[in-house]
């Protein structure tokens, strides 16, 4: 199942929840038109959906969120001038040991 199909199924099951239905309809329309739906919209759909077919319906949306969502930059735990044996040249490593 692809993302467009998954949103269509969620849309069909969202009849009792107007807010979910509107959000999912918007996402489906964008996908059907060939437009990428931002991960924030897909995450909002996930936050409102509580169906039993999680693997079949929700997992395609989760994969797309994972694909799109920005990865935060890693923080360095040590200052730049701290000796790091994993990145040190071999001659410095011999002196360190």
Residue pairs with C-beta under 8 A, 6 or more apart in sequence:
1 9
1 56
1 57
1 60
2 60
3 31
3 37
3 60
3 61
3 63
3 64
4 28
4 31
4 32
5 60
6 56
6 57
6 58
6 59
6 60
6 61
7 24
7 27
7 28
7 31
7 37
7 45
7 61
8 28
9 53
9 56
9 57
10 20
10 24
10 45
10 49
10 51
10 57
10 58
10 61
11 21
11 24
11 25
11 28
13 51
13 57
14 20
14 21
14 24
14 49
15 21
17 48
19 48
20 45
20 48
20 49
23 41
23 44
23 45
23 48
24 45
26 41
27 37
27 41
27 42
27 45
30 36
30 37
31 37
36 68
37 64
38 68
39 64
39 65
39 68
39 69
42 61
42 64
42 65
42 68
43 65
45 61
46 58
46 61
46 62
46 65
49 57
49 58
51 57
51 58
78 84
83 92
83 96
85 93
85 96
88 96
